[in-house]
């Protein structure tokens, strides 16, 4: 007989419990990073897994979001005679929110799901227990390289997403609305300051930390065989998405007040 579905209150409690456990794992990973030998080769491998292999989805997201935003804004700005200010609106949106937050949301779901599935498979096949039996620390070997790779690679992905988003937006603005490249770039540079760009980019290391710690946590707490791996993977995507959105709201308020 299947167990009854959990109520919304029980689901919230379970989510908060997962976040608490993940933050404990994150603190332990930071402590391990500074007190034990760093697995540099694993870190380089994870940089390739998390960064290079995420570029396709990150690039597609940036390009098509840039196109959609340009069409939406240009349609209404043209009606009110403010079409020439399109570059300013797109540049501020891309620098502050679209490139860092939306890219992190999409890439984070991919990264967290992959980590939860990979580490969860190791957990249910007792490979993590074998690592402990050999006298090694699973957090040092599995969690720390992934967390450091996520923190360092997300600013690079967001920077590339910003360039691609602005490029696609500029092409659509020129082809569909006759806005010259020089005019678009000029108004964008007038509107966006280095502070705007850095305030968006500064959020991405926090996003990288959240997505990797949560992905590792759900993988290391997997139980119930292959079915449990599927549950952990699905739950990691949901919790990571919500966590990034909440963190984005808090960090945006923080950076705007500085």
N, C-alpha and C positions, 0 to 999 in steps of 0.2 A: 504493500500500500504506500503510495507516494505521500511525502510530507506536505502539509498545507502550505500555500504561498505565504511569504512573510508580508506583514503589513508595512505601510510606508514608514511608520515610526521605527520598526525593527530594521528596515533597510537603511534608514539614516544612522541608527546606532552602529550597524555593521560597517557602514562607510567611514564613520568617524573612528571606529576601532581600527580599520585598515589604515587610515591616515596616521593614527598614532603609532601603529607598528612600523609603518614605512619611515616615519621620522626617526624612530629609534634606530632603525637600520641605517638611515642616512648619517646620524650622529656617529654610529659605530664605524661607518665607512670613512668618515673624515678623520676620526681618531686613528684608524688603522693606516690611513694614508701617510700620516706624519710619524708613526711609530714603528712601521715595518718596512721591509724592502718593497719597492714599487715594481709591479710587473709591467715593464716598459714594452716588451714585445706584444703582450696581450693588449696593451693600450693602443699601440699602432694598428693592430688588427681590428680593434673595435672602432677606431677612427674611420677605417675604411668601410666597415659594416654600417656604422651609424651615419657617416657623412657622405661618402661617395655613393653608396647605394640608396641614399635618400634624395639625391639631387634630382632624379627624374620627377618624382612626385612633387618635390618642392618647386621645381622650375615650372611644371605644368600649372600648379596652383597659383604661382606668382603671375604668370603670363595671362591666364584666363581671368583672374580677379582684376588685373589691371585693365583688361579689355572691357569687362562688365562695368567696372566703376566709371570708366571713361564714357561709355555709352549712356549710362544712367545720369551722370552729372551733366554731361554736355547737352543732353536733351532739354533739361530744365533750365540750364544757364543760358542756352541759346534763346529760349522763350523770353527771358528777362534782360536780354542784351548784355550778359556778363560772360560771354563765351571766352573772351580773352583771358579771364582769370582761372581757366580750367587747370592750367599747370600748377597753380598755387594750391588748389584744393586737392588735387591728386597727390602732389608731393607731400603735403602735410599728412594726408591719410596714410600714404605708404610708409613714411618715415616713422610715424608715431604708433600706428596700430597694424596696418595690413601686413607689412613685411615681417615684423617680429612676432606678432601674436597669432595671426591666421596661419602663417607658415609653421610656427611651433605647434599649433593645434593639430594640423594635418600630419606633420612629420612625427610629432610626439605619439600619436595614436599608432603609427606604424612601428616606431621604436619600442614602445611599451608592449605591444602585442608580440613582437618578435622575441623580446627578452623573456616575457612571461612564458611563452611556448618553449623556448630553448631551455631555460633554467628549470621550468616545470617538468619537462621531459627528463632532465637529469635527476630531479628530485624523486619522481615516481619510479625511476629505474635504479634508484639507490646509488647513483654516481656521486652525489654530494656526501652521502655517508661514507663512501669510499675515500673521498678527499680527506675527511676528518680522520678516518682510520689510518691514513698515511701520515698523519701529523701536520697536515696543512690546514690553513684557515680558509674556508670557502668565501668569506667576505673579502679577504685580500685577493684571492685568485679570480673570483667571479664578479663581485660587486664593484670594488674600487676602480678597476680599469674602465668599466662601463660608465660609471658616474663621472669620472674625470674626462672621458672622451665626450660624453654628452654635454658637459659644461663648456668644453673648449670648442666643440664643433658647431654648436647652435648659433653663436654670433656670426660665424663665417657663412652659414647657410642663409641666415637672415639678411646679411649684406648682399649676397648674390641675388636673393629674392627681391630686394629693393631695386637693384639695377634692372633685373628682368621685368619687374612690374612697371617701372617708369618707362622702359624701352617699348613695351607693348602698348602702353597708354599713349605714348608720343606718336607711334605709328598710326594707331586708330584715330587719334585726334587730327592728324594730318590728312589721312586718306578719307575720312568721313565728314570732317567738319572744316577742313581747309586751314587749320591752325599750323603755322609754320614751325619747323623744328626750333629755330632760333628763338621765336616768341615763347614757345612752350618751355624751353629750358631756361630762358631768362626769367620768366615769371616764377618758375619753380625755385630757382636759386634765390630770388628775392624773398620768397616766402619762408623757405626752410633754413633755419640756422643750424649750426653744429650742435647746439643744445637739443634741438628737436630730434635730430638724428641719433644722438647718443642716448637720449632718454628712452627711445624705442629699443635701441640695440642693447642697452644695459639690462633690459628685462630678460633677454634670452638665456643668460647663464642660469638664472633661477628656473626658467622653464626646463632647461636641459637637466638640471638637478632633479626636478620633480618627476619628469618622465622616466628617467633612468632608475631612480630609487624606487618608484612605484612599480615599474616593470620587474625589477629584481625582487622586490618584496612579494609580489603575487606569484612569481615563479618559485621562490624558496618556501612559500607556505602552501604550495599545491599539494593536494591529496586526492585520492580516489581514482587513480589510474589515468587512462587517456581521457575519460570523461571529465576528470578534474582539471586536466590541462586545458580543455576547451572552456570550462567555466572560468578558470583563472585568466585566460587570454581575453575573454569577453569582458570580464569585470575590470581588468587593467585598462582597457580602452575607455570604458565609461568613467572610471575614477580619474584617470589622467586628463581626459577632456574637461571634466568639471573643475579639477584642480587648476589647470592652466587658465581657465576663464576667471576663476575666483582670484588667482594670483595676479592676473592681468589687471583686474579692477583695482586691487589693493596697491599694486606697484604703480599704476598710472596715477592714482590719487597721491601717492607718496612723491613721485617725481614732479608732478605738477605743482606741489606745494613747496618744492625746494627753490 
